[in-house]
Amino acid sequence: QVQLVETGGGSVPSGGSLVLSCVGSGYTFSGYWMAWFRQIPGKEREGVAAIDSDGNTSYGDSVKGRFTISRDNAKNTVYLRLKSLKPEDTAMYYCAAAVTPYAPVHLHEPDEYNYWGQGTQVIVSS
């Protein structure tokens, strides 16, 4: 079955950096869109970044210029590099895959993705 496992979360001071990783298994990782979302309790899940099988990327407005999504298809891994972190970046970060015969239309909408990881917590202190 499809599994996504995120690692790399942690607690950092404002201005710090982190790298999140997500390893996919149970499907042909290289063939599908991958994305990162984040969520604060009581709020909707927010699309952070998305990447297609060729490495084309898209970012949410709040993270443009600070976060970078990339993938290594040989390792079945998608990464999210976070820099210049702010306290408002504090959230649970989720990896998602759109394992569908069609490309997602709305890249930062959770409903476009049908598999999710368990999440990794990022805490940014002021």
Salt bridges, closest charged atoms under 4 A:
GLU46 OE1 - ARG38 NE 2.86
ASP61 OD1 - LYS64 NZ 3.17
ASP89 OD1 - ARG38 NH1 2.83
ASP89 OD2 - ARG66 NH1 2.71
